[in-house]
Amino acid sequence: MIFVDFLGDATTFRAVCESLRSALAQLLRVGPEAVVVRRVVTEGGAAELELWVELSSEEQVVRRGGEIAATLAELVRAHAQQDVWVMFRVVPRSYAFLNGRPRARGRA
């Protein structure tokens, strides 16, 4: 699973959620069912939107980070005239467990 945390308003989230999911799936060459976009409610009403993309390796960030950031920011900015921060979190697969069992690519 690839998680994207969206920190921003609900209206923009509803407008871009499926587009973000599809675009990221295509960029990473996975099925859209492997991407989960979720909205995180925050306090403070910041003028910017944040997207936190969780990847499994530094190599993915180095090789694809710029392209991912540009694509996702462009999708959001088409619906909201706000600055968009795209940030990455690296969680190696060896640190991911589903129901207490190690996760690996291609296993449910």
C-alpha positions as CSV (number, residue, x, y, z in Angstrom):
1,M,0.0,0.0,0.0
2,I,1.1,3.5,-0.8
3,F,-0.4,6.1,1.5
4,V,-0.9,9.8,0.8
5,D,-2.0,12.1,3.6
6,F,-3.8,15.2,2.4
7,L,-3.8,18.1,4.8
8,G,-6.2,20.7,3.5
9,D,-9.8,21.6,3.2
10,A,-12.6,19.0,2.6
11,T,-13.8,20.6,-0.7
12,T,-10.5,20.4,-2.4
13,F,-9.9,16.9,-1.0
14,R,-13.2,15.7,-2.6
15,A,-12.3,17.3,-5.9
16,V,-8.8,15.8,-6.2
17,C,-8.8,12.5,-4.2
18,E,-9.4,10.2,-7.2
19,S,-7.1,12.1,-9.5
20,L,-4.3,12.0,-7.0
21,R,-4.8,8.3,-6.5
22,S,-4.8,7.5,-10.2
23,A,-1.8,9.7,-11.0
24,L,0.4,8.3,-8.3
25,A,-0.6,4.8,-9.2
26,Q,0.4,5.5,-12.8
27,L,3.7,7.1,-11.8
28,L,4.7,4.2,-9.6
29,R,3.3,1.6,-12.0
30,V,0.9,0.0,-9.5
31,G,-2.8,-0.5,-9.6
32,P,-5.0,2.3,-8.2
33,E,-6.1,-0.1,-5.5
34,A,-2.6,0.0,-4.1
35,V,-2.9,3.8,-3.4
36,V,-4.8,5.2,-0.5
37,V,-5.4,9.0,-0.2
38,R,-6.7,10.1,3.1
39,R,-7.5,13.5,4.5
40,V,-6.0,14.5,7.8
41,V,-8.0,17.2,9.6
42,T,-5.8,19.9,11.0
43,E,-6.2,23.1,13.1
44,G,-4.9,26.5,12.2
45,G,-6.2,27.1,8.7
46,A,-2.8,27.3,7.0
47,A,-2.8,29.0,3.6
48,E,-0.9,26.1,2.0
49,L,-2.0,22.5,1.4
50,E,0.3,19.6,2.3
51,L,0.6,16.2,0.7
52,W,2.7,13.5,2.5
53,V,3.5,10.6,0.3
54,E,4.7,7.5,1.9
55,L,7.3,5.5,-0.1
56,S,9.3,2.4,0.8
57,S,12.8,3.6,-0.1
58,E,15.0,6.6,-0.4
59,E,15.7,5.4,-4.0
60,Q,12.1,6.0,-4.9
61,V,12.3,9.5,-3.6
62,V,15.5,10.2,-5.4
63,R,14.4,8.7,-8.7
64,R,10.7,9.7,-8.8
65,G,10.3,12.4,-6.1
66,G,10.5,15.5,-8.3
67,E,8.1,14.0,-10.9
68,I,5.7,12.9,-8.2
69,A,5.7,16.3,-6.5
70,A,5.2,18.2,-9.7
71,T,2.4,16.0,-10.9
72,L,0.5,15.9,-7.6
73,A,0.9,19.7,-7.0
74,E,-0.4,20.5,-10.5
75,L,-3.5,18.3,-9.9
76,V,-4.3,20.1,-6.7
77,R,-3.5,23.6,-8.0
78,A,-6.0,23.0,-10.9
79,H,-8.7,23.0,-8.2
80,A,-7.3,25.3,-5.5
81,Q,-5.2,28.4,-6.0
82,Q,-3.0,27.6,-3.0
83,D,0.6,26.7,-2.6
84,V,1.1,22.9,-2.3
85,W,3.8,21.3,-0.2
86,V,4.6,17.7,-1.3
87,M,6.7,15.9,1.2
88,F,7.9,12.3,1.5
89,R,8.0,9.8,4.3
90,V,10.1,6.7,3.8
91,V,8.9,3.5,5.5
92,P,10.9,0.5,4.5
93,R,8.8,-2.6,3.8
94,S,10.6,-4.4,6.6
95,Y,9.0,-1.9,9.0
96,A,5.5,-2.5,7.7
97,F,3.3,-5.1,9.3
98,L,-0.3,-6.0,8.6
99,N,-2.1,-7.7,11.4
100,G,1.3,-8.4,13.0
101,R,2.8,-10.0,10.0
102,P,5.5,-8.6,7.7
103,R,4.3,-7.1,4.5
104,A,6.0,-7.4,1.1
105,R,5.2,-6.2,-2.4
106,G,2.4,-8.2,-4.0
107,R,1.1,-9.9,-0.8
108,A,-2.3,-9.0,0.7
